[in-house]
Amino acid sequence: EARRKREEEARLQSKAAAHAQEVAKVAQVKDQMRNKPFTYDAEGNIIWIQPPNLAKLPPALPTPAFACKRDGAQQLEAPPRPAPKAAAASPKARKTLRKDEEFPDSFQ
């Protein structure tokens, strides 16, 4: 019976130590929750939110990867060609007219 009593006391002490450890852990987590952003996963566990590394993000305004080569002198010297009205009705003529026309870009 003395052995059973000692085992019972040891079990109660270990249970009390585990409970105290759990209380300390909960207090520490609550302290961290005040200072750090967090969220919960599907199982209810706490996930700490970490800010993204800004150096690894792509640029906000990407630079175009192409170059437009234009010769301003040739464009000014060449007179605009008038398109024949009969040819403008055919689909091939429409495509050639669209290639010759320059798109006016209004973006500044």
Helices and strands as residue ranges (DSSP letters): H 2-35, E 38-40, E 46-48, G 54-56, H 72-77, H 85-88, H 91-100
